[in-house]
Amino acid sequence: MYVRSVLSELSKIDHENEYILYAHKDFDYKLPNSRWQKKTGALTRYGSVWIQSELPFWIKRDKIDIFWGTQHNLPILMPKKTKAVLT
């Protein structure tokens, strides 16, 4: 509920930036507009393993400026130039 509320409010106030929602498996969320993307993958069914094994490469490939993590950990191999926020 918390994450959905933050995303909903963010989509109302920010009309410039692009957003990519990453997850280790598919999830139900209606994207607010074309500046939002959803990317899911599944090397593993465990999200914490996926965060360390696959997500760092996606962050680098997509040239993410700021990564917002809603769990308690960050990818160890996350690009150094990517800023990070955890909540």
C-alpha positions in Angstrom: 0.0 0.0 0.0 2.8 2.4 0.9 4.7 2.0 -2.4 1.5 2.3 -4.5 0.6 5.5 -2.6 4.0 7.0 -3.2 4.0 6.1 -6.9 0.5 7.5 -7.3 1.4 10.9 -5.7 4.7 11.0 -7.7 2.9 10.5 -11.0 0.7 13.5 -10.1 3.5 16.0 -9.4 6.3 14.9 -11.7 5.7 15.4 -15.4 9.3 15.4 -16.6 11.2 12.3 -15.4 11.0 8.7 -16.6 10.4 5.9 -14.2 11.2 2.2 -14.4 9.6 -0.2 -11.9 11.8 -3.3 -11.4 10.7 -6.5 -9.8 11.9 -10.1 -9.8 8.4 -11.3 -10.8 5.3 -9.8 -12.4 3.1 -7.5 -10.2 -0.2 -5.8 -10.7 0.2 -2.1 -11.2 -1.3 0.1 -13.8 1.3 2.5 -15.2 0.1 6.1 -15.1 1.5 7.2 -18.5 4.1 6.5 -21.1 7.0 7.9 -19.0 6.6 4.8 -16.7 7.8 1.3 -17.5 7.6 -2.0 -15.7 10.4 -4.5 -16.1 10.3 -8.0 -14.5 12.6 -10.9 -14.7 13.0 -14.2 -13.1 16.4 -15.9 -12.7 15.1 -16.9 -9.3 11.9 -16.8 -7.3 13.7 -15.2 -4.4 13.7 -11.4 -4.6 16.8 -10.9 -2.5 18.9 -13.1 -4.8 17.5 -11.3 -7.9 18.4 -7.9 -6.4 22.1 -9.0 -6.2 22.3 -11.1 -9.4 20.2 -9.5 -12.1 19.1 -6.0 -11.0 22.6 -4.4 -11.0 23.0 -5.1 -14.7 19.5 -3.6 -15.5 20.4 -0.5 -13.5 23.5 -0.1 -15.6 21.9 -0.9 -18.9 19.0 1.5 -18.3 21.4 4.3 -17.0 19.4 4.9 -13.9 20.2 8.2 -12.1 18.5 7.4 -8.8 17.5 4.0 -7.5 14.7 3.9 -4.9 14.7 0.6 -3.0 11.7 -0.4 -1.0 13.5 -3.3 0.7 16.3 -3.2 3.2 19.2 -3.8 0.8 20.9 -2.4 -2.2 22.6 -4.4 -5.1 26.3 -4.8 -4.1 27.3 -4.4 -7.8 25.2 -1.3 -8.4 27.0 1.3 -10.5 28.8 3.8 -8.3 27.4 6.8 -10.2 23.8 5.7 -9.4 22.5 7.5 -6.3 20.4 5.4 -4.0 17.5 5.9 -1.5 16.1 3.1 0.7 12.7 3.4 2.5 
